[in-house]
Amino acid sequence: CDKWYDRQPPATDAIDLPPCPRFIRADFPQLLPNFRMDSSCNPNRLDYCNRFHRGAHACYKSSMLDESAQQCCYNKKGELLVGSPGGGTLKLKNPDVAPIEYWANDVKPFYMCCLLNKEKNKAKTSSQKYYDARPCDDGRNWTPPAIGGGSGDPHFFTLDGLMYTFNGLGEYVLLEVRGGDGQLTIQVRMLPIGGGGGDEQFGTVFKAIAVKYENDVIQAELDEDGDVVVYLNGTLFELDDETTLTDSLSVGELIFLRSSSNSYMIECPNQVSVEIDDSQDGDALTFILHVPSSLKGLTRGLLGFMDGDTSNDFMLPNGTILYIDEGNDREIFETFGPHWRANNLNGSIFFYHNNNNNNYSTVNYENFVPKFISDEIV
């Protein structure tokens, strides 16, 4: 252990990794923004936790396929554990990217320094050396992300907390990030509630979402049977009962994860996470976006300009701010929403498959007018 420790470079690899949340929900969700549960140390594998991370009830590993990985461990109250013997550690080599190198550089030294020393005082010193070389993130750089999203027919809440209703029909820019690390565009497809067309419909719901980072796109949508299907750069990947949390799909630097039979997450390199839920009997999707504070002032779209101020969330692509009553869904529909139609900006990022003559014109009906709240339709 001493010889290994003396050969280790400064632990700088964790600088660009997501910091550990200081606390999490005590029901230990399978997925956290930027993290997924460790398949070994979790509430169903407490024997493993007690051996390798004493006092931990669950550990999480950063989900991006970086060269290194961050591990965060929590006690049964959901509080972050720091340092030996229970805390998580920096993984110099990501086990999902280079498993052999991970064993040689992280697991084998852990055994030498933390498990195989029989002398009590020597074991304590060696264990501390391992944690010095593979430090445990203490959560000091973590700040809760801004949360925004949409549900229902469709109700939006912006990243600054403004709530409003917009019954657009077609494809719209939910969020764009211009600046920071990479170019991110997220679009949603809203279609009629009852599946009919045009003027006969009262409102719309979310049926699909597409996430584009640089030149790669992950698209999730409900098919005719109400099941979620996923396209990776236009190639269909069918989800089935065998697709579990242990399976991650990737295209470029985007990651698609599944946490349950009806819950999914798309992870982006700039630490934006997109939760997708299809628990409404296959009729509609629900989205929750987690956006780090580092992107403050860099967002636009239907989820607003993230700066902590709700008064400027109705911002148009050209920077003009509309001062609209958030309860006036008619004015929002007529003056704000249309400007964020995908075709009015850089075009749709959705892939169109051949079923039912699926193309831009068949899912975008620009003459559609819904019933409004003032019409006593909610």
N, C-alpha and C positions, 0 to 999 in steps of 0.2 A: 504493500500500500504506500509506504514512504517513497519508494523509487517511482512508482506511478505518479504520485502527487508532485514530485519534483520535476516531472517531465511535462506537466500540464501548462498550456498557455493561459493567459488571463481570460476569465469567463466573460467575454464580450458578446458572445453569440446571441444572448437573450435580449439585446438592446432592441432589435426589430421585431421580437415576438410579442404577441398580445400579453398584457399584464394579467395576473390572476385577480378575479373579482374578490373583494374582501369577504363577501358573504354570498350565499346562494340560498334558494328555497330548500327547506328541510325535507321536502319530499323527493329531492334529488332527481331532477329531470334528466332524461337521457342526453339531451343536447342543451348547451348554453351557447350564446353568441361567441363564435370563434373557438369553441371547445366542444369535445364530445367525451362521454363517460369512458373511463378506462375499463376495458373488457375484463381485467383481472381484479382490480380493486374497486368494488362497488358493493351496494347493500346485499347482493347475493353471493359475494365472495369475501366476507369479512375475515375468513381465515387467512387469505392472502394479504389483506390490509394489515392485519395484526402482525404478520411476519415482516413485511417490507415497509409499512408505514404505520407504526403503532399509534393507535388512537384515531386513525382515519376511518371514516364511514364510506367515503367514496373519493376517487381521484378522477381528474379530467385531464385530457391531453389536447393541446392546440390542434385544430383540425386541418389547417393548411399544410400542404406538402412542401414545407420549407426544409432546408438542409438540417436544421435543428428543430427541437420541439420544446414547448413549455408544459410542465406538469404542475397541476394545482390539486392539493388534497384538503379535505374538509372533515371536521368532526361531525357528530350526529346532529348538532344544532345548525349545521351549514356554515360554520365559521372556518375561515382559512387557517390552516396549520402552517407554521413557519419553522424551518430548521429541523434538525434531528430531534427525535427519531420519526416523527410523523409527517413532516412536510414533504411536498413534491420536490422535484429537482429539475434542473436544466438537462435536457437530453441533447448531448452534443451531436449525436446522429439520430435523425428521425427514424423510429422503427418502421414507419410506413413507407419510407423512401429507401433506406439502406439497412435492412434488418441484421445482416451479418456484422457490419461496422458498428451498429448499435450495441450488439452483444459484446463486441470487443472493447468499445470505448466507454460504455455506460454500465452494462449489467455486470460484466466480469469484475470491474473495479469495485462495484457496490458490494459484491460478495466478499472480496478481499478485505475491504475497509470496514464494512458494517456488520457482516454476518459471521465471518470465520475466525475473527480474533477471539480467543478464549479468555485472555487476561482482561479483567473488567476495566481497569484504568486505561490499558492500551486500546481496547475496543472503543472506548469513549473518544479518545484522541483521534483514532483512525477514522471514526465515523464523522467527526467534525472536519477532518481534512477532506473527506469526500464531499461534504456539503459546501466547503469552501471552493472546491474545484468545480462543482456542479450546483451552484447556488439556487436556493429556493426563493422564488419571487415573493415579496412580502406584501404585494398589493398596493404599495404607496403611490404607484403611478396609474392606478385604475380609477377611472371616473365613470359613473353610470352613463351608458349611452343614451342619446335621445331616441325616443320611440315614436313611430308614426305608422299609419297603416290604413286599412279599409276593410269593411265587412258589410253584410246586408245588401241593401238595394240602392246604390252603394253609399254608405256613410264613411266619410274620411276623417281622420284626425292627423293633423300635421305634426311635424317634428318639434314644433313649438307648443303644441297642445290645443290648437284651434280645431273645432269640430264643425263639419258642414256636410251637406248632402249634394251629390252631383250625379244625376242619372244620365250620363252620356252613353251613347251607343257606338261602339267601335274600339279603336286602340288609342291609348293616351299615354303620355309621359308621366309616370308616377314620380320618378326621381332621376335627376341627372346630377352627377358630380363632375365639375370641371375644375381641375387643379388637384393638388396633392399627388398621391401616387396612382397614376393611371386614370383612364377615362372610363367612367361607369354610367350606364344608362339602364333604367328599369322601366319597362312598359307593362300596362295591363290591358286586357281585352274585356270589355263589358258587353254582354249580349242580353236580349230580352229575357225577362223572368220566365215566361211560359214557353219559350222556344219558338214562338211565332215571329212574324216579321213586321217591320215598319210601324205604321200608325196604330196598329191594333193593340200595342203593348202599353201598359201603364208605366213600367220602369224596367231597370236592368240590374244585373248582378255580375260579379266577377267570374269569368270563366277560364282565364288564362293569365299567365305572367311570364315575361321574358327578361332575363338579366344578361346584359352584355358588358364584358370587361375587356377593354382593348378590342380585339377582333374575334373573341369567342363568346358564344351564346348558349345559355341553358334555358330551356323553355319548358314550363309545366302547364298542362291544361287538362280540363275535364273532357273526356270523350263522350260519345252518345250514350254510353251506359252509365255515365256518372263516375267513371274511374279515372284516376290521375295517370296520365302518360307523360313521359319526359323525352325531350329531344336535346341531344348534344350536338351543337353545330348542324342541326337538321337531321341527324340520324336518330331514329326511334330507339328508345330503350324501354322495354316493357317491364313495369314493376309487377311483382307477384308476391305471394305469401312467403316466398323464400328470401325476398330482399329484406334484409334486416339492418340493424344499426351497424353491424360490422362491415357492411358493404358501403363504400363511398365511390361515387362516380366523379370523374374529373374531366375537364376539357380546358386546356390551357392552364390558367391559374384559378379557375372557378371549381368549387367543390359542391356536389349535391349529396346530402345525407338524408337518411330516413330514421325517424325516432319512434314511430309507431305505425299502425296500419293506415292512419289518416293524417299524419303530421310529418312535415319535411322541412329541410333547411338548405338554403344556398349560401355558401360562404364566399366572400370576395377578399382579395389580397389587401384592400385598404381597410379591412376590419368591419365592413358593412355586412350584416347578416340579414337574411330574408326568411322569416318563418312562413310556411304555407300550411293551411289547414283545410281539409275537405270534409269535415265532420257534419256538414249540413245535408246528409243523405244524397250526396252527389249533385245537388242543385246549384251550389255556388262555392267559391273559394273565399277564404279569409287570409289577409296578409298582415304581418307585423314586421316592420323594419327596425333594426337596431343600428344606429349611426353614431360613430365615435365623435367625441368633442373636437378631435383634430380636424374634422371637416366643417366646422362652424364657418359660415359665410361662403361656403362653396357649393351649396345645393340649390336646386330649383325644380319646379314641376308641381304636380298636384299636391305634394306633401310640403310645399312651401319653401321659403328661404330660412334656413336654420340659423337663427341668431338669438333665440330666447325671447323674441318680440313677436307676438301674434298679429300685431297690427299691419305688418307688411307681408303676410303669408299669401295674400292674393296678388302675387307678383306675376306679371306677364313675361314672356321670353325676352322682350326688349328692355326689361327692367322697370317698366311702368307699374306702379302700385295702385291697385283698385281698393277703395275703401267701401266694402260691401258688408251689409249685415249678414253674419254667418247663417242666420235663420232664413234668409231670402233665397231659397233654392232656385227660384225662377231667374233672378238676376245673375246668380252664379252660373246657371246653365247657359244664359245668353251672352254674358260678357267675359267670363273667366275661363270656364272649361274648354270652349272651342279652340282657344289659343294653344292648348296643350295636346290637341289631336296630333298623333304621330306624323301624319302626312303633311302637316303644316310646318314641321320642323325638319328633321333630317331623315324622315321616312320611318316606316315600321321596321323593327328588328325581329319580328316574328317570322317563323318558318311556316309556309302553307303547304300542307299535305294534300293529296289528290282526292280525299274523300269528299263527296258532295260538292264538287266544284269549288273547293275551298280556296279563296284568294282574298286580296284586300277589299275588293268591292263587295264581296258577299258578307263580310263581317263589319263593314263600316257603312252605316246608313246615315248620311249627313242631314237628311230632312226629318229625322226622328225628333219628335217633341213628346216628352213624358207628361204624366199628370204630376202636378206640383202639390206641395203641402197645403198651399192656399186653396187647392181644389179638394181638400179634405182626404187626400190620398197620401199616406205616409210610407 
